[in-house]
């Protein structure tokens, strides 16, 4: 019987980049207070929370959210028969076939 155990792996990434931001005295005091409450340095506090927010923003902007009507319309478009190619599309197809060679030719 095989035994699988998990090990915590930490990757130390070389910190070679510098990030500088000008903030108000009130903001700096706020950040320092919050960092102290978490027991972190100011730099660690800012990088940790900035990274978390950045991941959330990126994830939110990579998702498409549709309501029921939009979802239904999207699926209907996917399932619909394809429209015949326009003259411009046919011209593009001919130009593509002239310029690209494949093993099937």
N, CA, C and O atoms as a printed pandas DataFrame, in Angstrom:
     atom_number atom_name residue_name chain_id  residue_number  x_coord  y_coord  z_coord
0              1         N          UNK        A               1    0.849   -1.179    0.000
1              2        CA          UNK        A               1    0.000    0.000    0.000
2              3         C          UNK        A               1    0.896    1.244    0.000
3              4         O          UNK        A               1    1.855    1.327    0.767
4              5         N          UNK        A               2    0.583    2.178   -0.841
5              6        CA          UNK        A               2    1.386    3.393   -0.930
6              7         C          UNK        A               2    0.891    4.415    0.077
7              8         O          UNK        A               2   -0.307    4.563    0.315
8              9         N          UNK        A               3    1.831    5.095    0.646
9             10        CA          UNK        A               3    1.490    6.160    1.581
10            11         C          UNK        A               3    1.888    7.491    0.969
11            12         O          UNK        A               3    3.013    7.674    0.506
12            13         N          UNK        A               4    0.960    8.391    0.979
13            14        CA          UNK        A               4    1.221    9.720    0.435
14            15         C          UNK        A               4    1.112   10.713    1.574
15            16         O          UNK        A               4    0.103   10.771    2.276
16            17         N          UNK        A               5    2.145   11.476    1.743
17            18        CA          UNK        A               5    2.093   12.512    2.772
18            19         C          UNK        A               5    2.400   13.844    2.130
19            20         O          UNK        A               5    3.210   13.935    1.208
20            21         N          UNK        A               6    1.755   14.857    2.619
21            22        CA          UNK        A               6    1.983   16.187    2.083
22            23         C          UNK        A               6    3.006   16.904    2.933
23            24         O          UNK        A               6    3.053   16.745    4.153
24            25         N          UNK        A               7    3.809   17.681    2.277
25            26        CA          UNK        A               7    4.818   18.463    2.974
26            27         C          UNK        A               7    4.619   19.918    2.598
27            28         O          UNK        A               7    4.384   20.251    1.436
28            29         N          UNK        A               8    4.712   20.750    3.569
29            30        CA          UNK        A               8    4.599   22.177    3.297
30            31         C          UNK        A               8    5.840   22.615    2.537
31            32         O          UNK        A               8    6.970   22.402    2.978
32            33         N          UNK        A               9    5.610   23.220    1.405
33            34        CA          UNK        A               9    6.732   23.689    0.598
34            35         C          UNK        A               9    6.688   25.203    0.531
35            36         O          UNK        A               9    5.666   25.795    0.182
36            37         N          UNK        A              10    7.768   25.798    0.857
37            38        CA          UNK        A              10    7.840   27.244    0.754
38            39         C          UNK        A              10    8.882   27.594   -0.285
39            40         O          UNK        A              10   10.007   27.094   -0.252
40            41         N          UNK        A              11    8.510   28.433   -1.179
41            42        CA          UNK        A              11    9.425   28.865   -2.214
42            43         C          UNK        A              11    9.906   30.262   -1.862
43            44         O          UNK        A              11    9.114   31.190   -1.693
44            45         N          UNK        A              12   11.189   30.386   -1.760
45            46        CA          UNK        A              12   11.761   31.701   -1.503
46            47         C          UNK        A              12   12.051   32.335   -2.846
47            48         O          UNK        A              12   12.947   31.904   -3.571
48            49         N          UNK        A              13   11.298   33.345   -3.164
49            50        CA          UNK        A              13   11.491   34.044   -4.423
50            51         C          UNK        A              13   12.425   35.213   -4.183
51            52         O          UNK        A              13   12.273   35.961   -3.217
52            53         N          UNK        A              14   13.375   35.357   -5.056
53            54        CA          UNK        A              14   14.343   36.429   -4.931
54            55         C          UNK        A              14   13.627   37.774   -5.076
55            56         O          UNK        A              14   12.945   38.022   -6.070
56            57         N          UNK        A              15   13.790   38.614   -4.095
57            58        CA          UNK        A              15   13.162   39.934   -4.127
58            59         C          UNK        A              15   14.166   40.915   -4.710
59            60         O          UNK        A              15   15.025   41.446   -4.006
60            61         N          UNK        A              16   14.040   41.141   -5.992
61            62        CA          UNK        A              16   14.992   42.016   -6.667
62            63         C          UNK        A              16   14.369   43.330   -7.133
63            64         O          UNK        A              16   15.064   44.206   -7.648
64            65         N          UNK        A              17   13.063   43.460   -6.950
65            66        CA          UNK        A              17   12.365   44.653   -7.413
66            67         C          UNK        A              17   12.000   45.549   -6.238
67            68         O          UNK        A              17   11.706   45.075   -5.140
68            69         N          UNK        A              18   12.024   46.829   -6.488
69            70        CA          UNK        A              18   11.681   47.794   -5.458
70            71         C          UNK        A              18   10.384   48.487   -5.857
71            72         O          UNK        A              18   10.152   48.768   -7.033
72            73         N          UNK        A              19    9.555   48.755   -4.874
73            74        CA          UNK        A              19    8.277   49.428   -5.095
74            75         C          UNK        A              19    8.203   50.599   -4.129
75            76         O          UNK        A              19    8.313   50.417   -2.916
76            77         N          UNK        A              20    8.019   51.785   -4.657
77            78        CA          UNK        A              20    7.972   52.979   -3.821
78            79         C          UNK        A              20    6.636   53.672   -4.054
79            80         O          UNK        A              20    6.195   53.828   -5.193
80            81         N          UNK        A              21    6.006   54.082   -2.974
81            82        CA          UNK        A              21    4.737   54.797   -3.088
82            83         C          UNK        A              21    4.718   55.940   -2.080
83            84         O          UNK        A              21    5.121   55.776   -0.929
84            85         N          UNK        A              22    4.258   57.064   -2.515
85            86        CA          UNK        A              22    4.096   58.197   -1.610
86            87         C          UNK        A              22    2.686   58.148   -1.032
87            88         O          UNK        A              22    1.707   58.023   -1.767
88            89         N          UNK        A              23    2.596   58.248    0.283
89            90        CA          UNK        A              23    1.295   58.216    0.959
90            91         C          UNK        A              23    1.232   59.364    1.960
91            92         O          UNK        A              23    2.248   59.965    2.309
92            93         N          UNK        A              24    0.038   59.645    2.402
93            94        CA          UNK        A              24   -0.109   60.689    3.419
94            95         C          UNK        A              24    0.380   60.149    4.763
95            96         O          UNK        A              24    0.512   58.939    4.949
96            97         N          UNK        A              25    0.640   61.038    5.668
97            98        CA          UNK        A              25    1.064   60.634    7.007
98            99         C          UNK        A              25   -0.032   59.816    7.680
99           100         O          UNK        A              25    0.257   58.852    8.390
100          101         N          UNK        A              26   -1.286   60.195    7.459
101          102        CA          UNK        A              26   -2.404   59.467    8.055
102          103         C          UNK        A              26   -2.479   58.037    7.509
103          104         O          UNK        A              26   -2.715   57.091    8.260
104          105         N          UNK        A              27   -2.275   57.888    6.191
105          106        CA          UNK        A              27   -2.298   56.552    5.604
106          107         C          UNK        A              27   -1.154   55.697    6.154
107          108         O          UNK        A              27   -1.355   54.529    6.486
108          109         N          UNK        A              28    0.029   56.272    6.249
109          110        CA          UNK        A              28    1.168   55.507    6.756
110          111         C          UNK        A              28    0.905   55.051    8.192
111          112         O          UNK        A              28    1.194   53.909    8.550
112          113         N          UNK        A              29    0.367   55.935    8.993
113          114        CA          UNK        A              29    0.054   55.583   10.384
114          115         C          UNK        A              29   -0.990   54.469   10.439
115          116         O          UNK        A              29   -0.882   53.547   11.248
116          117         N          UNK        A              30   -1.997   54.560    9.573
117          118        CA          UNK        A              30   -3.037   53.533    9.487
118          119         C          UNK        A              30   -2.431   52.185    9.107
119          120         O          UNK        A              30   -2.726   51.169    9.736
120          121         N          UNK        A              31   -1.586   52.175    8.083
121          122        CA          UNK        A              31   -0.963   50.936    7.631
122          123         C          UNK        A              31   -0.055   50.353    8.718
123          124         O          UNK        A              31   -0.050   49.141    8.937
124          125         N          UNK        A              32    0.700   51.199    9.387
125          126        CA          UNK        A              32    1.590   50.727   10.452
126          127         C          UNK        A              32    0.797   50.124   11.610
127          128         O          UNK        A              32    1.194   49.110   12.184
128          129         N          UNK        A              33   -0.319   50.751   11.943
129          130        CA          UNK        A              33   -1.144   50.246   13.039
130          131         C          UNK        A              33   -1.727   48.880   12.685
131          132         O          UNK        A              33   -1.710   47.958   13.501
132          133         N          UNK        A              34   -2.237   48.761   11.473
133          134        CA          UNK        A              34   -2.806   47.485   11.029
134          135         C          UNK        A              34   -1.726   46.406   10.954
135          136         O          UNK        A              34   -1.967   45.260   11.334
136          137         N          UNK        A              35   -0.551   46.763   10.471
137          138        CA          UNK        A              35    0.551   45.802   10.384
138          139         C          UNK        A              35    0.940   45.318   11.774
139          140         O          UNK        A              35    1.186   44.130   11.985
140          141         N          UNK        A              36    0.991   46.236   12.704
141          142        CA          UNK        A              36    1.344   45.875   14.084
142          143         C          UNK        A              36    0.304   44.924   14.681
143          144         O          UNK        A              36    0.657   43.981   15.389
144          145         N          UNK        A              37   -0.966   45.171   14.398
145          146        CA          UNK        A              37   -2.025   44.291   14.913
146          147         C          UNK        A              37   -1.901   42.873   14.349
147          148         O          UNK        A              37   -2.280   41.904   15.006
148          149         N          UNK        A              38   -1.379   42.759   13.151
149          150        CA          UNK        A              38   -1.176   41.436   12.549
150          151         C          UNK        A              38    0.193   40.862   12.890
151          152         O          UNK        A              38    0.483   39.709   12.571
152          153         N          UNK        A              39    1.032   41.662   13.535
153          154        CA          UNK        A              39    2.370   41.196   13.884
154          155         C          UNK        A              39    3.287   41.085   12.685
155          156         O          UNK        A              39    4.155   40.214   12.643
156          157         N          UNK        A              40    3.105   41.949   11.721
157          158        CA          UNK        A              40    3.913   41.936   10.503
158          159         C          UNK        A              40    4.661   43.255   10.362
159          160         O          UNK        A              40    4.300   44.267   10.962
160          161         N          UNK        A              41    5.697   43.212    9.562
161          162        CA          UNK        A              41    6.368   44.456    9.216
162          163         C          UNK        A              41    5.464   45.216    8.256
163          164         O          UNK        A              41    4.570   44.637    7.638
164          165         N          UNK        A              42    5.701   46.489    8.139
165          166        CA          UNK        A              42    4.893   47.303    7.231
166          167         C          UNK        A              42    5.027   46.790    5.799
167          168         O          UNK        A              42    4.031   46.680    5.083
168          169         N          UNK        A              43    6.251   46.477    5.380
169          170        CA          UNK        A              43    6.473   45.989    4.014
170          171         C          UNK        A              43    5.725   44.677    3.776
171          172         O          UNK        A              43    5.076   44.511    2.744
172          173         N          UNK        A              44    5.815   43.747    4.726
173          174        CA          UNK        A              44    5.139   42.452    4.577
174          175         C          UNK        A              44    3.625   42.636    4.564
175          176         O          UNK        A              44    2.924   41.993    3.783
176          177         N          UNK        A              45    3.128   43.506    5.420
177          178        CA          UNK        A              45    1.689   43.802    5.475
178          179         C          UNK        A              45    1.201   44.323    4.122
179          180         O          UNK        A              45    0.205   43.841    3.584
180          181         N          UNK        A              46    1.905   45.298    3.590
181          182        CA          UNK        A              46    1.476   45.925    2.331
182          183         C          UNK        A              46    1.578   44.944    1.175
183          184         O          UNK        A              46    0.652   44.855    0.368
184          185         N          UNK        A              47    2.675   44.206    1.070
185          186        CA          UNK        A              47    2.799   43.266   -0.053
186          187         C          UNK        A              47    1.773   42.141    0.040
187          188         O          UNK        A              47    1.197   41.742   -0.972
188          189         N          UNK        A              48    1.542   41.632    1.239
189          190        CA          UNK        A              48    0.573   40.542    1.406
190          191         C          UNK        A              48   -0.828   40.984    1.010
191          192         O          UNK        A              48   -1.494   40.314    0.220
192          193         N          UNK        A              49   -1.273   42.102    1.552
193          194        CA          UNK        A              49   -2.643   42.546    1.280
194          195         C          UNK        A              49   -2.805   43.097   -0.129
195          196         O          UNK        A              49   -3.870   42.951   -0.728
196          197         N          UNK        A              50   -1.785   43.715   -0.659
197          198        CA          UNK        A              50   -1.857   44.198   -2.034
198          199         C          UNK        A              50   -1.941   43.017   -2.992
199          200         O          UNK        A              50   -2.698   43.060   -3.962
200          201         N          UNK        A              51   -1.174   41.965   -2.732
201          202        CA          UNK        A              51   -1.220   40.763   -3.563
202          203         C          UNK        A              51   -2.609   40.141   -3.524
203          204         O          UNK        A              51   -3.142   39.764   -4.567
204          205         N          UNK        A              52   -3.212   40.025   -2.328
205          206        CA          UNK        A              52   -4.549   39.438   -2.199
206          207         C          UNK        A              52   -5.581   40.230   -3.001
207          208         O          UNK        A              52   -6.399   39.655   -3.719
208          209         N          UNK        A              53   -5.532   41.545   -2.870
209          210        CA          UNK        A              53   -6.485   42.392   -3.591
210          211         C          UNK        A              53   -6.245   42.300   -5.096
211          212         O          UNK        A              53   -7.198   42.256   -5.873
212          213         N          UNK        A              54   -4.990   42.272   -5.507
213          214        CA          UNK        A              54   -4.674   42.164   -6.934
214          215         C          UNK        A              54   -5.225   40.860   -7.512
215          216         O          UNK        A              54   -5.796   40.864   -8.603
216          217         N          UNK        A              55   -5.062   39.747   -6.795
217          218        CA          UNK        A              55   -5.605   38.471   -7.263
218          219         C          UNK        A              55   -7.120   38.530   -7.383
219          220         O          UNK        A              55   -7.680   38.018   -8.352
220          221         N          UNK        A              56   -7.794   39.146   -6.417
221          222        CA          UNK        A              56   -9.258   39.258   -6.470
222          223         C          UNK        A              56   -9.703   40.100   -7.667
223          224         O          UNK        A              56  -10.653   39.741   -8.362
224          225         N          UNK        A              57   -9.021   41.210   -7.902
225          226        CA          UNK        A              57   -9.378   42.086   -9.018
226          227         C          UNK        A              57   -9.184   41.367  -10.345
227          228         O          UNK        A              57  -10.038   41.448  -11.228
228          229         N          UNK        A              58   -8.077   40.672  -10.488
229          230        CA          UNK        A              58   -7.809   39.940  -11.731
230          231         C          UNK        A              58   -8.839   38.840  -11.930
231          232         O          UNK        A              58   -9.363   38.683  -13.033
232          233         N          UNK        A              59   -9.139   38.079  -10.889
233          234        CA          UNK        A              59  -10.137   37.010  -10.993
234          235         C          UNK        A              59  -11.505   37.572  -11.369
235          236         O          UNK        A              59  -12.204   37.003  -12.208
236          237         N          UNK        A              60  -11.883   38.676  -10.755
237          238        CA          UNK        A              60  -13.179   39.293  -11.045
238          239         C          UNK        A              60  -13.264   39.739  -12.503
239          240         O          UNK        A              60  -14.312   39.612  -13.137
240          241         N          UNK        A              61  -12.164   40.258  -13.028
241          242        CA          UNK        A              61  -12.172   40.772  -14.395
242          243         C          UNK        A              61  -11.956   39.697  -15.441
243          244         O          UNK        A              61  -12.089   39.976  -16.633
244          245         N          UNK        A              62  -11.628   38.484  -15.042
245          246        CA          UNK        A              62  -11.471   37.391  -15.992
246          247         C          UNK        A              62  -12.738   36.560  -16.106
247          248         O          UNK        A              62  -12.813   35.673  -16.955
248          249         N          UNK        A              63  -13.715   36.820  -15.288
249          250        CA          UNK        A              63  -14.960   36.065  -15.314
250          251         C          UNK        A              63  -16.020   36.835  -16.079
251          252         O          UNK        A              63  -16.089   38.062  -16.020
252          253         N          UNK        A              64  -16.827   36.101  -16.783
253          254        CA          UNK        A              64  -17.977   36.690  -17.464
254          255         C          UNK        A              64  -19.207   36.281  -16.671
255          256         O          UNK        A              64  -19.456   35.092  -16.472
256          257         N          UNK        A              65  -19.961   37.245  -16.228
257          258        CA          UNK        A              65  -21.166   36.946  -15.458
258          259         C          UNK        A              65  -22.383   37.319  -16.294
259          260         O          UNK        A              65  -22.527   38.456  -16.743
260          261         N          UNK        A              66  -23.247   36.339  -16.490
261          262        CA          UNK        A              66  -24.443   36.543  -17.298
262          263         C          UNK        A              66  -25.689   36.268  -16.458
263          264         O          UNK        A              66  -25.692   35.387  -15.597
264          265         N          UNK        A              67  -26.734   37.026  -16.720
265          266        CA          UNK        A              67  -28.007   36.700  -16.083
266          267         C          UNK        A              67  -28.656   35.579  -16.899
267          268         O          UNK        A              67  -28.085   35.134  -17.894
268          269         N          UNK        A              68  -29.822   35.126  -16.497
269          270        CA          UNK        A              68  -30.461   33.984  -17.149
270          271         C          UNK        A              68  -30.732   34.244  -18.632
271          272         O          UNK        A              68  -30.493   33.370  -19.465
272          273         N          UNK        A              69  -31.223   35.422  -18.964
273          274        CA          UNK        A              69  -31.532   35.738  -20.366
274          275         C          UNK        A              69  -30.257   35.794  -21.204
275          276         O          UNK        A              69  -30.225   35.275  -22.320
276          277         N          UNK        A              70  -29.217   36.413  -20.678
277          278        CA          UNK        A              70  -27.950   36.492  -21.406
278          279         C          UNK        A              70  -27.345   35.104  -21.587
279          280         O          UNK        A              70  -26.801   34.791  -22.646
280          281         N          UNK        A              71  -27.440   34.289  -20.570
281          282        CA          UNK        A              71  -26.919   32.933  -20.639
282          283         C          UNK        A              71  -27.657   32.125  -21.706
283          284         O          UNK        A              71  -27.034   31.411  -22.492
284          285         N          UNK        A              72  -28.956   32.237  -21.731
285          286        CA          UNK        A              72  -29.773   31.528  -22.713
286          287         C          UNK        A              72  -29.404   31.985  -24.131
287          288         O          UNK        A              72  -29.263   31.162  -25.035
288          289         N          UNK        A              73  -29.251   33.294  -24.317
289          290        CA          UNK        A              73  -28.894   33.846  -25.629
290          291         C          UNK        A              73  -27.513   33.337  -26.061
291          292         O          UNK        A              73  -27.312   33.008  -27.229
292          293         N          UNK        A              74  -26.577   33.275  -25.135
293          294        CA          UNK        A              74  -25.227   32.797  -25.426
294          295         C          UNK        A              74  -25.251   31.334  -25.880
295          296         O          UNK        A              74  -24.621   30.979  -26.877
296          297         N          UNK        A              75  -25.974   30.496  -25.150
297          298        CA          UNK        A              75  -26.050   29.073  -25.494
298          299         C          UNK        A              75  -26.747   28.891  -26.836
299          300         O          UNK        A              75  -26.330   28.057  -27.638
300          301         N          UNK        A              76  -27.795   29.654  -27.089
301          302        CA          UNK        A              76  -28.483   29.562  -28.380
302          303         C          UNK        A              76  -27.540   29.930  -29.518
303          304         O          UNK        A              76  -27.571   29.300  -30.575
304          305         N          UNK        A              77  -26.708   30.936  -29.314
305          306        CA          UNK        A              77  -25.742   31.330  -30.343
306          307         C          UNK        A              77  -24.715   30.228  -30.580
307          308         O          UNK        A              77  -24.305   29.993  -31.717
308          309         N          UNK        A              78  -24.302   29.554  -29.512
309          310        CA          UNK        A              78  -23.344   28.454  -29.666
310          311         C          UNK        A              78  -23.952   27.282  -30.425
311          312         O          UNK        A              78  -23.275   26.637  -31.226
312          313         N          UNK        A              79  -25.222   27.008  -30.174
313          314        CA          UNK        A              79  -25.879   25.851  -30.774
314          315         C          UNK        A              79  -26.441   26.123  -32.167
315          316         O          UNK        A              79  -26.793   25.187  -32.884
316          317         N          UNK        A              80  -26.528   27.381  -32.550
317          318        CA          UNK        A              80  -27.101   27.735  -33.851
318          319         C          UNK        A              80  -26.196   27.260  -34.983
319          320         O          UNK        A              80  -24.981   27.139  -34.823
320          321         N          UNK        A              81  -26.813   26.995  -36.121
321          322        CA          UNK        A              81  -26.046   26.624  -37.317
322          323         C          UNK        A              81  -25.170   27.800  -37.726
323          324         O          UNK        A              81  -25.565   28.956  -37.579
324          325         N          UNK        A              82  -24.001   27.508  -38.232
325          326        CA          UNK        A              82  -23.129   28.612  -38.637
326          327         C          UNK        A              82  -23.703   29.347  -39.845
327          328         O          UNK        A              82  -24.342   28.749  -40.709
328          329         N          UNK        A              83  -23.464   30.637  -39.885
329          330        CA          UNK        A              83  -23.896   31.432  -41.029
330          331         C          UNK        A              83  -22.931   31.201  -42.184
331          332         O          UNK        A              83  -21.762   30.888  -41.954
332          333         N          UNK        A              84  -23.396   31.349  -43.417
333          334        CA          UNK        A              84  -22.473   31.181  -44.537
334          335         C          UNK        A              84  -21.420   32.301  -44.516
335          336         O          UNK        A              84  -21.713   33.421  -44.098
336          337         N          UNK        A              85  -20.203   31.998  -44.965
337          338        CA          UNK        A              85  -19.165   33.020  -44.942
338          339         C          UNK        A              85  -19.479   34.173  -45.891
339          340         O          UNK        A              85  -20.021   33.979  -46.979
340          341         N          UNK        A              86  -19.129   35.349  -45.457
341          342        CA          UNK        A              86  -19.313   36.552  -46.283
342          343         C          UNK        A              86  -18.247   36.555  -47.381
343          344         O          UNK        A              86  -17.270   35.811  -47.296
344          345         N          UNK        A              87  -18.427   37.379  -48.402
345          346        CA          UNK        A              87  -17.390   37.472  -49.449
346          347         C          UNK        A              87  -16.013   37.847  -48.879
347          348         O          UNK        A              87  -14.991   37.331  -49.331
348          349         N          UNK        A              88  -15.992   38.736  -47.897
349          350        CA          UNK        A              88  -14.714   39.127  -47.289
350          351         C          UNK        A              88  -14.074   37.936  -46.581
351          352         O          UNK        A              88  -12.857   37.757  -46.641
352          353         N          UNK        A              89  -14.884   37.128  -45.917
353          354        CA          UNK        A              89  -14.361   35.948  -45.234
354          355         C          UNK        A              89  -13.837   34.932  -46.241
355          356         O          UNK        A              89  -12.782   34.335  -46.025
356          357         N          UNK        A              90  -14.563   34.729  -47.339
357          358        CA          UNK        A              90  -14.106   33.807  -48.373
358          359         C          UNK        A              90  -12.773   34.262  -48.964
359          360         O          UNK        A              90  -11.891   33.446  -49.231
360          361         N          UNK        A              91  -12.639   35.557  -49.163
361          362        CA          UNK        A              91  -11.377   36.114  -49.667
362          363         C          UNK        A              91  -10.247   35.860  -48.673
363          364         O          UNK        A              91   -9.137   35.506  -49.069
364          365         N          UNK        A              92  -10.525   36.038  -47.401
365          366        CA          UNK        A              92   -9.525   35.787  -46.359
366          367         C          UNK        A              92   -9.127   34.319  -46.318
367          368         O          UNK        A              92   -7.953   33.996  -46.133
368          369         N          UNK        A              93  -10.096   33.433  -46.489
369          370        CA          UNK        A              93   -9.816   31.993  -46.484
370          371         C          UNK        A              93   -8.895   31.645  -47.653
371          372         O          UNK        A              93   -7.934   30.896  -47.482
372          373         N          UNK        A              94   -9.185   32.185  -48.842
373          374        CA          UNK        A              94   -8.338   31.921  -50.011
374          375         C          UNK        A              94   -6.919   32.443  -49.790
375          376         O          UNK        A              94   -5.946   31.764  -50.120
376          377         N          UNK        A              95   -6.802   33.649  -49.232
377          378        CA          UNK        A              95   -5.482   34.230  -48.975
378          379         C          UNK        A              95   -4.725   33.405  -47.942
379          380         O          UNK        A              95   -3.517   33.203  -48.069
380          381         N          UNK        A              96   -5.416   32.939  -46.943
381          382        CA          UNK        A              96   -4.797   32.102  -45.914
382          383         C          UNK        A              96   -4.281   30.802  -46.526
383          384         O          UNK        A              96   -3.146   30.402  -46.269
384          385         N          UNK        A              97   -5.097   30.154  -47.322
385          386        CA          UNK        A              97   -4.705   28.876  -47.927
386          387         C          UNK        A              97   -3.525   29.031  -48.879
387          388         O          UNK        A              97   -2.727   28.106  -49.028
388          389         N          UNK        A              98   -3.403   30.194  -49.528
389          390        CA          UNK        A              98   -2.260   30.442  -50.415
390          391         C          UNK        A              98   -0.974   30.641  -49.621
391          392         O          UNK        A              98    0.105   30.239  -50.057
392          393         N          UNK        A              99   -1.098   31.265  -48.455
393          394        CA          UNK        A              99    0.113   31.632  -47.694
394          395         C          UNK        A              99    0.552   30.588  -46.687
395          396         O          UNK        A              99    1.704   30.607  -46.255
396          397         N          UNK        A             100   -0.337   29.670  -46.296
397          398        CA          UNK        A             100   -0.005   28.699  -45.243
398          399         C          UNK        A             100    0.003   27.298  -45.853
399          400         O          UNK        A             100   -0.960   26.876  -46.494
400          401         N          UNK        A             101    1.095   26.598  -45.641
401          402        CA          UNK        A             101    1.216   25.223  -46.117
402          403         C          UNK        A             101    1.091   24.282  -44.931
403          404         O          UNK        A             101    1.604   24.563  -43.847
404          405         N          UNK        A             102    0.410   23.168  -45.141
405          406        CA          UNK        A             102    0.266   22.181  -44.076
406          407         C          UNK        A             102    0.596   20.801  -44.609
407          408         O          UNK        A             102    0.788   20.636  -45.813
408          409         N          UNK        A             103    0.664   19.825  -43.752
409          410        CA          UNK        A             103    0.922   18.441  -44.155
410          411         C          UNK        A             103   -0.239   17.866  -44.956
411          412         O          UNK        A             103   -0.083   16.850  -45.634
412          413         N          UNK        A             104   -1.387   18.499  -44.882
413          414        CA          UNK        A             104   -2.567   17.991  -45.580
414          415         C          UNK        A             104   -2.613   18.417  -47.026
415          416         O          UNK        A             104   -3.401   17.874  -47.799
416          417         N          UNK        A             105   -1.790   19.377  -47.416
417          418        CA          UNK        A             105   -1.801   19.876  -48.808
418          419         C          UNK        A             105   -1.102   18.904  -49.742
419          420         O          UNK        A             105   -1.015   19.157  -50.943
